[in-house]
Every structure is written in C-alpha cells, then in structure tokens.
C-alpha cells in the first residue's frame, strides 16, 4: 500500500470514528421514515373521462402502483438502515479491540459533543505529551482500520508474503 493510499484510508477511517456518535440517530431516523411511509396512504382518485383518440393498452392502476412504490421505498430504506447497522457494528468491534489508553482517547476525541476538541485539552486530560498523543492516535486509527477493513490487512500481508518469496 502506498503512502497516499494509507493516508486516504486513515482519513476515511477517522471520519467513520467521528461519525460513530451520529450513526444511532441516523438509524432511528430511517426507522421513522419507514414507519411514515407505511402509514401514508393516497388511495383511489376520481375516474377521468377524457376523449380518446385511439386505442390504448395502458391501464392505470393507481392503488397497485402506489403499493409497489411504497414497497420499493421501504426496501431501499431498510437496505440503508442495514448498511448503517453493519457500519456501527464494525466500529463497535474496533472499539472493543482498543487498549485502555486508546479507549480514553476515543472517548475524548471522537465521542465529544463539540465539533473538535483542542489538542492541548486532550493532552491535559490524559497527561501525555504531544508525541505520545500522535503515536496513540496513529495506533488507535490503525487498530480501527484492522477491525473495520480486515480484507485490506489480509491483502497487504499476502502481497508482502508473495513479494518476499
């Protein structure tokens, strides 16, 4: 893996860690959207009597079309909900694999209600140096990469093994 690819993966993984606190509310919103769609009903309309200029084979079935559309929207929302649940579960697995120091940094840095926690505040709370902070953050995200994207780790190990032989 090149340095640019790793930097992109690092940034993407860190973004997922920052978004973790919003995933639960996103899942709940999708569930509410599904309930709203299930409860909405348009039903039948009036029959239109307009002049026909030629034979037509198109028969409008308003209720059938409505049911089909509703099912398609519900299926799509359930698909998105399942994706979010899988993403949440992968991040939870990563969090469970963190060391105590990594968990503490995760709670302070990624689970804060503020947009961005200043580095000096993290250093004060954890009683660590700036160098230790960067090393800890790097190891935390690397651990999360290994848990969230295990296929990338396997591919890298395979490539290293085949290149050494």
N, C-alpha and C positions, 0 to 999 in steps of 0.2 A: 504494500500500500504506500502510495506516495505521500509526501508531507501535506500536499494540498488536499488529497482525499481524506487524510486523517483530520485535518483542520475542519473540513466540511462536516465530517461525521461527528467530531467533537461539538461543533456549534449546533448541529441538529439534535444531538442527544441532550445538550444543556438546555435547549429550547423545550424539549419534552419534559425535562425535570422542572423547569419554571412553570410549565402549563399543567403540571400534575394536580395542583390545587383547584384548577378550573374544570377538570375532567368530570368530576362527580356532578357538578351543577349542569354541565353540558348534557350528561346522560339523563338527568332529571328533566331538563327542558325537552329533550327528544321524546321522553315518555309522555310528557304533557301534550306535545304536538300530536302524538299518535292518538291519545285519548280525544283530543279535539276533533281530529279527522273522523274517528269512529262515531262521535256524537253529532256530526254535522250531516244534514240531510236536505237535499234540494227537492227531490220528488218529481212528480209529473207536472207538466205545464199544459197550457191550452193547445188544442189541436188547431193547426193553421190550415186555412182553406185558401190556397192561392192557385192561380191559373197555371196549369202545367202545359208546357209547350211540346213535350214529347214524352215517350215512355221513360221511366226511371226505375232502376232496380235497387236504389238506395233506400233502405227503410231505417228511419231514425228510431232508435230505441233509447230514449233518454235515461230511463232508470237503469238499464243494463250498462250503458256507457258510464253512468255515474258510479255504479258499483265497481266496475273494472278500474276506473281512475282512482277511486278510493283505495282499492287493494294495491295498486301499483305504488301510490304514495306511502301507504303503510309499510309495504315491503321495503321500499327504499329507506324509510326512517328506521326501521328495525335493523337493516343492514348497517346503517351509520352508527346506531346505538351499539351494536355488537362490536364494531370496529373500535369504538371508544372504550368499551369494557375490556377488550383484549389489550389495548394500549395501557389502560390503567393497571391491569393485572401484571403486565410485563414490568412496569415501573415499580409496582409493589414487590415483585421478585427481586429487582435490583436493590431496592431499599433494604430488604431483609438480608441481602448479602453484604451490606456496608458494615465497616467496623464502627466502634462506638464514636470515634472522632469524626468519621465520615457522616454518621447519622446526625451528630451535633451540628456539623457544618451544613448539612442538607436542611435541617430544621431552621437554622438561622438564615441561610442564603436563599433557599428555594421555596420555603414554605411561609415566608414573611408576607404580611398583608401589604407591605409597602412595595412600590414598584421596583426599587433597587436599594439594597442595604449597603451603606458605605463600608468600604473595606476596613477602615480604621475601627469601626464599631464591631465588626466580626473579630478583628484581632484582639480587641479589649475583652470581649465576651469569652473568647476561647483561650486567652492568654498564650497566644502564639505569635511568632514573627511573621513578617511578610513572606519570606522564603518558604516557611512551613505552610503558610496559607496556600500559596500557589502549588506546592507539592501535594498537599492534601486535596485541593480542588481537582488537580490533574488525576490523582488516583481515584477520587470519587467518580469522576466522569468516565474514566477508563473502566472502572468496575461496572458502571451502568451500561456502557457500550457492550461489555461482555455478556451482560444479562439480557439486554434488550435486543441485541443483534448477534446472537450466538453463531449464526451462519458466517458472519464476517470473520470471526475469530477462527472458525474451522477452516475457512478458505485460506486465511493467512498462514496458518500452521501447515496446511497441505502444500501451499506454494513454497514455503521455507524448506519443507522436507524434500520436495522434488527438486528444488534448486541446489540443495546441498549434495544430492546424490548424482 
